Amino acid sequence: MKILRYAAMATVGLALLSGCGIVPGTGTPQGTNGPPPAATSTSNFGVANADMSVMAQATAAVGAIANGENVGGSLTGILRSVEVGQEIMTVRFAIQWDNNDAKDTDAADPYHLGLSLSGLTVVDRDNLVAYRVFCTKGSYTSGAGSLQDCVFSQLISPDTEYHTFYFPNHGLVEGYALLPAPKGHPEKVDVSMGSPFPAFTNATVTYV
């Protein structure tokens, strides 16, 4: 268990939006330089998420893992916001797995989806600084065991490292990550949500 993940600093909601989730797109990432994507026939977030922001999004096909298994379909990653308050930077996002060839009641674990949020990173290019998610054990800069402890205790949700969280087919899963507040008060940062998504560039930072 990630001890502090369930603290009052942030929460995760799970919305099972059968019939009103994201319809996979072309796989081309949408950057953050322009306005948020419009709610068109290929993007319907439903009433439950009508007031939630979409800063950028990208869709990636689910590939086969090392042993040849493939749950199929696609993963859509949505960057909602980057918020900084005092010493904490919060990245809010959402992820959805869609496979029209699978049952609506099916669910898949992160390993079989090729998803790893442990690599989530925020880069301040103006000041040449990269920020990783807080961890409560170990260290990013120590040995292998310490690094593993750090990754397994990251303050990020949902949990994609212990593989105990399953993504429901066509279900939009809200998530968050807690990182150190950036130095230098940048207005824009680049956000990588980790595999299999591309990095989102020029994400606007909101100071609260």
FIKOLZA-1660 file (N, C-alpha, C; in steps of 0.1 Angstrom, whole numbers, plus 5000, padded with zeros to 4 digits):
% residues 208
   i   px   py   pz ch aa at
   1 5008 4988 5000  A  M  N
   1 5000 5000 5000  A  M CA
   1 5009 5012 5000  A  M  C
   2 5004 5022 4993  A  K  N
   2 5012 5035 4993  A  K CA
   2 5005 5044 5004  A  K  C
   3 5013 5045 5015  A  I  N
   3 5007 5049 5027  A  I CA
   3 5000 5063 5026  A  I  C
   4 5006 5072 5019  A  L  N
   4 5001 5086 5019  A  L CA
   4 4992 5089 5007  A  L  C
   5 4990 5079 4999  A  R  N
   5 4983 5081 4986  A  R CA
   5 4969 5085 4989  A  R  C
   6 4963 5080 5000  A  Y  N
   6 4949 5082 5002  A  Y CA
   6 4946 5094 5012  A  Y  C
   7 4957 5102 5014  A  A  N
   7 4955 5114 5022  A  A CA
   7 4946 5124 5016  A  A  C
   8 4942 5134 5024  A  A  N
   8 4932 5143 5020  A  A CA
   8 4937 5153 5010  A  A  C
   9 4950 5152 5006  A  M  N
   9 4956 5162 4997  A  M CA
   9 4949 5160 4983  A  M  C
  10 4945 5148 4979  A  A  N
  10 4939 5147 4967  A  A CA
  10 4930 5134 4967  A  A  C
  11 4921 5133 4958  A  T  N
  11 4912 5121 4957  A  T CA
  11 4912 5116 4942  A  T  C
  12 4908 5104 4941  A  V  N
  12 4906 5098 4928  A  V CA
  12 4892 5093 4926  A  V  C
  13 4886 5097 4915  A  G  N
  13 4872 5093 4912  A  G CA
  13 4872 5083 4901  A  G  C
  14 4863 5073 4901  A  L  N
  14 4862 5064 4890  A  L CA
  14 4848 5065 4884  A  L  C
  15 4847 5069 4872  A  A  N
  15 4835 5071 4865  A  A CA
  15 4833 5060 4854  A  A  C
  16 4823 5051 4856  A  L  N
  16 4821 5041 4846  A  L CA
  16 4811 5047 4836  A  L  C
  17 4815 5052 4825  A  L  N
  17 4807 5059 4816  A  L CA
  17 4803 5050 4804  A  L  C
  18 4795 5040 4806  A  S  N
  18 4792 5031 4796  A  S CA
  18 4784 5039 4785  A  S  C
  19 4789 5038 4773  A  G  N
  19 4782 5045 4762  A  G CA
  19 4785 5059 4761  A  G  C
  20 4791 5065 4770  A  C  N
  20 4794 5080 4769  A  C CA
  20 4809 5083 4773  A  C  C
  21 4817 5073 4771  A  G  N
  21 4832 5076 4773  A  G CA
  21 4839 5081 4761  A  G  C
  22 4852 5080 4761  A  I  N
  22 4860 5085 4750  A  I CA
  22 4859 5075 4739  A  I  C
  23 4857 5080 4727  A  V  N
  23 4858 5071 4715  A  V CA
  23 4872 5073 4710  A  V  C
  24 4880 5062 4709  A  P  N
  24 4894 5063 4705  A  P CA
  24 4895 5071 4692  A  P  C
  25 4906 5079 4691  A  G  N
  25 4908 5088 4680  A  G CA
  25 4918 5082 4671  A  G  C
  26 4926 5090 4664  A  T  N
  26 4935 5086 4654  A  T CA
  26 4949 5082 4660  A  T  C
  27 4951 5085 4673  A  G  N
  27 4964 5082 4679  A  G CA
  27 4973 5094 4678  A  G  C
  28 4969 5104 4672  A  T  N
  28 4978 5116 4671  A  T CA
  28 4976 5125 4684  A  T  C
  29 4987 5128 4691  A  P  N
  29 4986 5136 4703  A  P CA
  29 4981 5150 4700  A  P  C
  30 4973 5155 4708  A  Q  N
  30 4968 5169 4707  A  Q CA
  30 4977 5178 4717  A  Q  C
  31 4984 5187 4711  A  G  N
  31 4993 5196 4720  A  G CA
  31 4985 5206 4728  A  G  C
  32 4992 5213 4736  A  T  N
  32 4986 5223 4745  A  T CA
  32 4988 5237 4740  A  T  C
  33 4992 5239 4728  A  N  N
  33 4995 5252 4724  A  N CA
  33 4982 5259 4720  A  N  C
  34 4972 5252 4716  A  G  N
  34 4959 5258 4712  A  G CA
  34 4948 5256 4722  A  G  C
  35 4936 5258 4719  A  P  N
  35 4925 5257 4728  A  P CA
  35 4922 5242 4731  A  P  C
  36 4915 5239 4742  A  P  N
  36 4912 5225 4745  A  P CA
  36 4904 5219 4734  A  P  C
  37 4905 5205 4732  A  P  N
  37 4897 5199 4722  A  P CA
  37 4883 5201 4724  A  P  C
  38 4875 5203 4714  A  A  N
  38 4861 5205 4715  A  A CA
  38 4854 5192 4718  A  A  C
  39 4842 5192 4724  A  A  N
  39 4835 5180 4727  A  A CA
  39 4827 5176 4714  A  A  C
  40 4833 5168 4706  A  T  N
  40 4827 5165 4693  A  T CA
  40 4823 5150 4693  A  T  C
  41 4820 5145 4682  A  S  N
  41 4815 5131 4681  A  S CA
  41 4826 5121 4685  A  S  C
  42 4838 5125 4685  A  T  N
  42 4849 5116 4689  A  T CA
  42 4854 5119 4703  A  T  C
  43 4847 5127 4711  A  S  N
  43 4851 5131 4724  A  S CA
  43 4839 5135 4732  A  S  C
  44 4833 5126 4739  A  N  N
  44 4821 5128 4747  A  N CA
  44 4823 5124 4762  A  N  C
  45 4825 5134 4770  A  F  N
  45 4829 5130 4784  A  F CA
  45 4817 5128 4793  A  F  C
  46 4804 5130 4788  A  G  N
  46 4793 5127 4796  A  G CA
  46 4790 5138 4807  A  G  C
  47 4779 5137 4813  A  V  N
  47 4775 5147 4823  A  V CA
  47 4784 5147 4835  A  V  C
  48 4789 5135 4839  A  A  N
  48 4797 5134 4851  A  A CA
  48 4810 5142 4850  A  A  C
  49 4815 5145 4838  A  N  N
  49 4827 5152 4836  A  N CA
  49 4826 5165 4828  A  N  C
  50 4814 5170 4827  A  A  N
  50 4811 5181 4818  A  A CA
  50 4819 5194 4822  A  A  C
  51 4822 5196 4835  A  D  N
  51 4829 5208 4839  A  D CA
  51 4844 5206 4841  A  D  C
  52 4849 5194 4836  A  M  N
  52 4863 5191 4839  A  M CA
  52 4872 5195 4826  A  M  C
  53 4883 5201 4829  A  S  N
  53 4891 5206 4818  A  S CA
  53 4899 5195 4810  A  S  C
  54 4901 5198 4798  A  V  N
  54 4909 5190 4789  A  V CA
  54 4920 5198 4783  A  V  C
  55 4932 5198 4789  A  M  N
  55 4943 5206 4784  A  M CA
  55 4950 5200 4772  A  M  C
  56 4951 5186 4772  A  A  N
  56 4956 5179 4761  A  A CA
  56 4952 5165 4762  A  A  C
  57 4952 5157 4751  A  Q  N
  57 4950 5143 4752  A  Q CA
  57 4956 5136 4740  A  Q  C
  58 4959 5123 4742  A  A  N
  58 4965 5114 4732  A  A CA
  58 4959 5100 4733  A  A  C
  59 4959 5093 4722  A  T  N
  59 4954 5079 4722  A  T CA
  59 4965 5070 4716  A  T  C
  60 4968 5059 4723  A  A  N
  60 4978 5050 4719  A  A CA
  60 4972 5036 4718  A  A  C
  61 4976 5028 4708  A  A  N
  61 4972 5014 4707  A  A CA
  61 4978 5006 4718  A  A  C
  62 4971 4996 4723  A  V  N
  62 4976 4987 4732  A  V CA
  62 4983 4976 4725  A  V  C
  63 4996 4975 4727  A  G  N
  63 5005 4965 4720  A  G CA
  63 5006 4952 4728  A  G  C
  64 5012 4942 4722  A  A  N
  64 5015 4929 4729  A  A CA
  64 5026 4931 4739  A  A  C
  65 5025 4924 4750  A  I  N
  65 5036 4924 4760  A  I CA
  65 5045 4913 4757  A  I  C
  66 5056 4911 4765  A  A  N
  66 5067 4902 4762  A  A CA
  66 5063 4888 4759  A  A  C
  67 5053 4883 4766  A  N  N
  67 5049 4869 4765  A  N CA
  67 5038 4867 4754  A  N  C
  68 5036 4878 4746  A  G  N
  68 5027 4877 4735  A  G CA
  68 5012 4880 4738  A  G  C
  69 5008 4881 4750  A  E  N
  69 4995 4885 4754  A  E CA
  69 4991 4899 4749  A  E  C
  70 4979 4901 4745  A  N  N
  70 4975 4914 4741  A  N CA
  70 4960 4916 4744  A  N  C
  71 4957 4925 4753  A  V  N
  71 4942 4927 4756  A  V CA
  71 4936 4936 4746  A  V  C
  72 4943 4942 4737  A  G  N
  72 4938 4949 4726  A  G CA
  72 4932 4962 4729  A  G  C
  73 4927 4969 4719  A  G  N
  73 4920 4982 4721  A  G CA
  73 4930 4993 4722  A  G  C
  74 4927 5004 4728  A  S  N
  74 4935 5016 4729  A  S CA
  74 4934 5022 4743  A  S  C
  75 4944 5030 4746  A  L  N
  75 4944 5038 4758  A  L CA
  75 4944 5053 4755  A  L  C
  76 4936 5060 4761  A  T  N
  76 4935 5075 4759  A  T CA
  76 4940 5082 4772  A  T  C
  77 4950 5090 4771  A  G  N
  77 4954 5098 4783  A  G CA
  77 4950 5113 4781  A  G  C
  78 4945 5118 4792  A  I  N
  78 4940 5132 4792  A  I CA
  78 4948 5140 4803  A  I  C
  79 4954 5151 4799  A  L  N
  79 4960 5160 4809  A  L CA
  79 4950 5170 4812  A  L  C
  80 4946 5171 4825  A  R  N
  80 4936 5180 4829  A  R CA
  80 4942 5193 4834  A  R  C
  81 4951 5193 4843  A  S  N
  81 4957 5205 4848  A  S CA
  81 4970 5203 4855  A  S  C
  82 4978 5214 4857  A  V  N
  82 4990 5214 4865  A  V CA
  82 4988 5225 4875  A  V  C
  83 4987 5222 4888  A  E  N
  83 4984 5232 4898  A  E CA
  83 4995 5232 4908  A  E  C
  84 4999 5244 4912  A  V  N
  84 5010 5246 4922  A  V CA
  84 5004 5254 4933  A  V  C
  85 5006 5248 4945  A  G  N
  85 5002 5255 4958  A  G CA
  85 5012 5253 4968  A  G  C
  86 5018 5264 4973  A  Q  N
  86 5029 5263 4983  A  Q CA
  86 5040 5254 4978  A  Q  C
  87 5043 5242 4985  A  E  N
  87 5054 5234 4981  A  E CA
  87 5050 5222 4972  A  E  C
  88 5038 5221 4968  A  I  N
  88 5033 5209 4961  A  I CA
  88 5028 5213 4947  A  I  C
  89 5032 5205 4937  A  M  N
  89 5026 5206 4924  A  M CA
  89 5018 5194 4921  A  M  C
  90 5005 5196 4917  A  T  N
  90 4996 5185 4915  A  T CA
  90 4993 5184 4900  A  T  C
  91 4995 5173 4894  A  V  N
  91 4992 5170 4880  A  V CA
  91 4979 5161 4880  A  V  C
  92 4969 5166 4874  A  R  N
  92 4956 5159 4873  A  R CA
  92 4954 5154 4859  A  R  C
  93 4950 5141 4858  A  F  N
  93 4948 5135 4845  A  F CA
  93 4937 5125 4846  A  F  C
  94 4934 5119 4834  A  A  N
  94 4924 5108 4833  A  A CA
  94 4929 5098 4823  A  A  C
  95 4925 5086 4825  A  I  N
  95 4929 5075 4815  A  I CA
  95 4917 5066 4812  A  I  C
  96 4916 5062 4800  A  Q  N
  96 4905 5053 4796  A  Q CA
  96 4910 5042 4787  A  Q  C
  97 4906 5030 4789  A  W  N
  97 4908 5019 4781  A  W CA
  97 4896 5016 4773  A  W  C
  98 4897 5014 4760  A  D  N
  98 4886 5011 4751  A  D CA
  98 4889 4999 4742  A  D  C
  99 4880 4989 4743  A  N  N
  99 4882 4978 4734  A  N CA
  99 4868 4973 4730  A  N  C
 100 4864 4977 4718  A  N  N
 100 4850 4973 4713  A  N CA
 100 4849 4959 4711  A  N  C
 101 4860 4951 4710  A  D  N
 101 4859 4937 4708  A  D CA
 101 4858 4929 4721  A  D  C
 102 4859 4936 4732  A  A  N
 102 4858 4930 4746  A  A CA
 102 4845 4933 4752  A  A  C
 103 4841 4926 4762  A  K  N
 103 4829 4929 4769  A  K CA
 103 4829 4942 4777  A  K  C
 104 4818 4949 4778  A  D  N
 104 4818 4961 4786  A  D CA
 104 4821 4959 4800  A  D  C
 105 4819 4947 4805  A  T  N
 105 4822 4943 4819  A  T CA
 105 4837 4939 4821  A  T  C
 106 4845 4938 4810  A  D  N
 106 4859 4934 4812  A  D CA
 106 4867 4945 4818  A  D  C
 107 4878 4941 4824  A  A  N
 107 4888 4951 4830  A  A CA
 107 4902 4945 4827  A  A  C
 108 4912 4954 4826  A  A  N
 108 4925 4950 4823  A  A CA
 108 4935 4957 4833  A  A  C
 109 4945 4950 4837  A  D  N
 109 4955 4956 4846  A  D CA
 109 4966 4964 4838  A  D  C
 110 4973 4973 4845  A  P  N
 110 4982 4981 4838  A  P CA
 110 4993 4974 4830  A  P  C
 111 4998 4963 4835  A  Y  N
 111 5008 4955 4829  A  Y CA
 111 5004 4951 4815  A  Y  C
 112 4992 4945 4814  A  H  N
 112 4987 4941 4801  A  H CA
 112 4983 4952 4792  A  H  C
 113 4981 4964 4797  A  L  N
 113 4979 4976 4789  A  L CA
 113 4991 4983 4785  A  L  C
 114 5003 4979 4790  A  G  N
 114 5015 4986 4788  A  G CA
 114 5016 5000 4794  A  G  C
 115 5009 5001 4805  A  L  N
 115 5008 5014 4812  A  L CA
 115 5017 5015 4824  A  L  C
 116 5025 5025 4825  A  S  N
 116 5033 5027 4837  A  S CA
 116 5033 5042 4840  A  S  C
 117 5026 5046 4851  A  L  N
 117 5026 5060 4855  A  L CA
 117 5038 5064 4863  A  L  C
 118 5046 5054 4867  A  S  N
 118 5058 5057 4876  A  S CA
 118 5068 5066 4869  A  S  C
 119 5067 5067 4856  A  G  N
 119 5076 5076 4849  A  G CA
 119 5071 5090 4847  A  G  C
 120 5060 5093 4853  A  L  N
 120 5054 5106 4852  A  L CA
 120 5064 5117 4856  A  L  C
 121 5067 5126 4847  A  T  N
 121 5077 5137 4849  A  T CA
 121 5072 5150 4844  A  T  C
 122 5075 5161 4851  A  V  N
 122 5073 5174 4847  A  V CA
 122 5086 5181 4844  A  V  C
 123 5087 5187 4833  A  V  N
 123 5100 5194 4829  A  V CA
 123 5098 5209 4827  A  V  C
 124 5106 5216 4834  A  D  N
 124 5106 5231 4832  A  D CA
 124 5118 5234 4823  A  D  C
 125 5115 5235 4810  A  R  N
 125 5126 5237 4800  A  R CA
 125 5133 5251 4802  A  R  C
 126 5126 5261 4806  A  D  N
 126 5132 5274 4808  A  D CA
 126 5143 5274 4818  A  D  C
 127 5142 5266 4829  A  N  N
 127 5151 5265 4839  A  N CA
 127 5159 5252 4839  A  N  C
 128 5156 5243 4829  A  L  N
 128 5164 5231 4828  A  L CA
 128 5163 5222 4840  A  L  C
 129 5151 5220 4845  A  V  N
 129 5148 5212 4857  A  V CA
 129 5137 5202 4854  A  V  C
 130 5139 5189 4858  A  A  N
 130 5129 5179 4857  A  A CA
 130 5124 5175 4871  A  A  C
 131 5111 5173 4873  A  Y  N
 131 5106 5170 4886  A  Y CA
 131 5099 5156 4885  A  Y  C
 132 5102 5147 4895  A  R  N
 132 5096 5134 4896  A  R CA
 132 5086 5134 4907  A  R  C
 133 5077 5124 4907  A  V  N
 133 5067 5123 4918  A  V CA
 133 5073 5120 4931  A  V  C
 134 5068 5126 4942  A  F  N
 134 5072 5124 4955  A  F CA
 134 5071 5109 4958  A  F  C
 135 5081 5104 4966  A  C  N
 135 5080 5090 4971  A  C CA
 135 5083 5091 4986  A  C  C
 136 5077 5081 4994  A  T  N
 136 5078 5081 5008  A  T CA
 136 5089 5071 5013  A  T  C
 137 5095 5063 5005  A  K  N
 137 5105 5054 5008  A  K CA
 137 5116 5054 4997  A  K  C
 138 5128 5051 5001  A  G  N
 138 5139 5050 4991  A  G CA
 138 5143 5063 4985  A  G  C
 139 5149 5062 4973  A  S  N
 139 5154 5074 4966  A  S CA
 139 5155 5072 4951  A  S  C
 140 5153 5082 4943  A  Y  N
 140 5155 5080 4929  A  Y CA
 140 5170 5079 4925  A  Y  C
 141 5179 5084 4934  A  T  N
 141 5193 5085 4931  A  T CA
 141 5202 5075 4938  A  T  C
 142 5195 5065 4945  A  S  N
 142 5203 5055 4952  A  S CA
 142 5203 5042 4944  A  S  C
 143 5207 5031 4951  A  G  N
 143 5208 5018 4944  A  G CA
 143 5195 5013 4940  A  G  C
 144 5195 5001 4933  A  A  N
 144 5184 4995 4927  A  A CA
 144 5172 4992 4937  A  A  C
 145 5176 4987 4949  A  G  N
 145 5166 4984 4959  A  G CA
 145 5159 4997 4964  A  G  C
 146 5167 5007 4966  A  S  N
 146 5161 5020 4971  A  S CA
 146 5153 5026 4960  A  S  C
 147 5157 5025 4947  A  L  N
 147 5149 5031 4936  A  L CA
 147 5136 5023 4935  A  L  C
 148 5136 5010 4937  A  Q  N
 148 5123 5003 4936  A  Q CA
 148 5114 5007 4947  A  Q  C
 149 5119 5009 4959  A  D  N
 149 5111 5013 4970  A  D CA
 149 5105 5027 4967  A  D  C
 150 5113 5035 4961  A  C  N
 150 5108 5049 4958  A  C CA
 150 5097 5048 4948  A  C  C
 151 5098 5040 4937  A  V  N
 151 5088 5039 4927  A  V CA
 151 5075 5033 4933  A  V  C
 152 5077 5023 4942  A  F  N
 152 5065 5016 4947  A  F CA
 152 5058 5025 4958  A  F  C
 153 5064 5036 4962  A  S  N
 153 5058 5044 4973  A  S CA
 153 5055 5058 4967  A  S  C
 154 5054 5060 4954  A  Q  N
 154 5051 5073 4948  A  Q CA
 154 5037 5077 4952  A  Q  C
 155 5036 5090 4953  A  L  N
 155 5023 5096 4957  A  L CA
 155 5016 5099 4944  A  L  C
 156 5011 5088 4938  A  I  N
 156 5004 5089 4925  A  I CA
 156 4992 5079 4925  A  I  C
 157 4982 5082 4919  A  S  N
 157 4970 5073 4919  A  S CA
 157 4963 5074 4905  A  S  C
 158 4958 5064 4899  A  P  N
 158 4958 5050 4905  A  P CA
 158 4971 5043 4905  A  P  C
 159 4972 5032 4912  A  D  N
 159 4984 5024 4914  A  D CA
 159 4986 5015 4901  A  D  C
 160 4997 5018 4894  A  T  N
 160 5000 5010 4882  A  T CA
 160 5012 5001 4884  A  T  C
 161 5018 5002 4896  A  E  N
 161 5031 4994 4898  A  E CA
 161 5028 4981 4905  A  E  C
 162 5019 4980 4915  A  Y  N
 162 5015 4968 4921  A  Y CA
 162 5006 4960 4913  A  Y  C
 163 5000 4966 4903  A  H  N
 163 4991 4959 4894  A  H CA
 163 4978 4953 4901  A  H  C
 164 4974 4960 4911  A  T  N
 164 4961 4956 4918  A  T CA
 164 4949 4965 4913  A  T  C
 165 4952 4975 4905  A  F  N
 165 4941 4983 4900  A  F CA
 165 4938 4978 4886  A  F  C
 166 4925 4976 4883  A  Y  N
 166 4921 4972 4869  A  Y CA
 166 4913 4983 4863  A  Y  C
 167 4916 4986 4850  A  F  N
 167 4909 4996 4843  A  F CA
 167 4897 4990 4836  A  F  C
 168 4885 4995 4839  A  P  N
 168 4873 4989 4833  A  P CA
 168 4872 4994 4818  A  P  C
 169 4867 4985 4810  A  N  N
 169 4865 4988 4796  A  N CA
 169 4855 5000 4794  A  N  C
 170 4859 5010 4787  A  H  N
 170 4851 5022 4785  A  H CA
 170 4849 5030 4798  A  H  C
 171 4857 5028 4808  A  G  N
 171 4855 5035 4820  A  G CA
 171 4866 5046 4821  A  G  C
 172 4862 5059 4824  A  L  N
 172 4871 5070 4825  A  L CA
 172 4876 5071 4840  A  L  C
 173 4889 5069 4842  A  V  N
 173 4895 5068 4855  A  V CA
 173 4903 5081 4858  A  V  C
 174 4899 5089 4868  A  E  N
 174 4905 5101 4871  A  E CA
 174 4917 5098 4880  A  E  C
 175 4928 5105 4878  A  G  N
 175 4940 5103 4886  A  G CA
 175 4948 5116 4890  A  G  C
 176 4958 5115 4898  A  Y  N
 176 4966 5126 4902  A  Y CA
 176 4980 5122 4906  A  Y  C
 177 4989 5131 4906  A  A  N
 177 5003 5129 4910  A  A CA
 177 5007 5141 4918  A  A  C
 178 5015 5139 4928  A  L  N
 178 5020 5150 4937  A  L CA
 178 5035 5151 4935  A  L  C
 179 5040 5163 4931  A  L  N
 179 5054 5165 4928  A  L CA
 179 5059 5177 4936  A  L  C
 180 5072 5180 4937  A  P  N
 180 5077 5192 4943  A  P CA
 180 5073 5204 4934  A  P  C
 181 5070 5215 4941  A  A  N
 181 5066 5227 4934  A  A CA
 181 5078 5232 4926  A  A  C
 182 5077 5236 4913  A  P  N
 182 5088 5240 4905  A  P CA
 182 5094 5254 4910  A  P  C
 183 5107 5255 4909  A  K  N
 183 5114 5267 4913  A  K CA
 183 5113 5276 4901  A  K  C
 184 5114 5289 4903  A  G  N
 184 5114 5299 4892  A  G CA
 184 5100 5303 4887  A  G  C
 185 5090 5297 4892  A  H  N
 185 5076 5301 4889  A  H CA
 185 5074 5301 4874  A  H  C
 186 5076 5289 4867  A  P  N
 186 5074 5288 4853  A  P CA
 186 5059 5289 4849  A  P  C
 187 5056 5295 4838  A  E  N
 187 5042 5296 4833  A  E CA
 187 5038 5284 4825  A  E  C
 188 5048 5277 4818  A  K  N
 188 5046 5266 4810  A  K CA
 188 5056 5255 4814  A  K  C
 189 5051 5242 4813  A  V  N
 189 5060 5231 4816  A  V CA
 189 5056 5220 4806  A  V  C
 190 5065 5210 4804  A  D  N
 190 5062 5198 4797  A  D CA
 190 5058 5187 4806  A  D  C
 191 5048 5179 4803  A  V  N
 191 5043 5168 4812  A  V CA
 191 5044 5155 4804  A  V  C
 192 5051 5145 4810  A  S  N
 192 5051 5132 4804  A  S CA
 192 5043 5123 4814  A  S  C
 193 5033 5116 4810  A  M  N
 193 5025 5108 4818  A  M CA
 193 5031 5094 4819  A  M  C
 194 5042 5092 4812  A  G  N
 194 5048 5078 4811  A  G CA
 194 5042 5070 4800  A  G  C
 195 5048 5058 4799  A  S  N
 195 5044 5048 4788  A  S CA
 195 5029 5046 4789  A  S  C
 196 5022 5045 4777  A  P  N
 196 5027 5046 4764  A  P CA
 196 5024 5060 4757  A  P  C
 197 5022 5070 4765  A  F  N
 197 5018 5083 4760  A  F CA
 197 5030 5092 4757  A  F  C
 198 5028 5100 4747  A  P  N
 198 5039 5110 4743  A  P CA
 198 5039 5121 4754  A  P  C
 199 5049 5129 4754  A  A  N
 199 5049 5141 4763  A  A CA
 199 5040 5152 4758  A  A  C
 200 5033 5158 4767  A  F  N
 200 5025 5170 4764  A  F CA
 200 5034 5183 4766  A  F  C
 201 5035 5191 4756  A  T  N
 201 5044 5203 4757  A  T CA
 201 5036 5215 4760  A  T  C
 202 5043 5225 4767  A  N  N
 202 5037 5238 4770  A  N CA
 202 5024 5238 4777  A  N  C
 203 5023 5229 4788  A  A  N
 203 5012 5229 4796  A  A CA
 203 5011 5241 4805  A  A  C
 204 5000 5247 4807  A  T  N
 204 4999 5259 4815  A  T CA
 204 4999 5256 4830  A  T  C
 205 5007 5263 4838  A  V  N
 205 5007 5261 4852  A  V CA
 205 4998 5270 4859  A  V  C
 206 4989 5265 4868  A  T  N
 206 4980 5274 4875  A  T CA
 206 4985 5275 4890  A  T  C
 207 4987 5287 4895  A  Y  N
 207 4992 5288 4909  A  Y CA
 207 4980 5292 4917  A  Y  C
 208 4978 5284 4928  A  V  N
 208 4966 5285 4937  A  V CA
 208 4970 5288 4951  A  V  C
% end
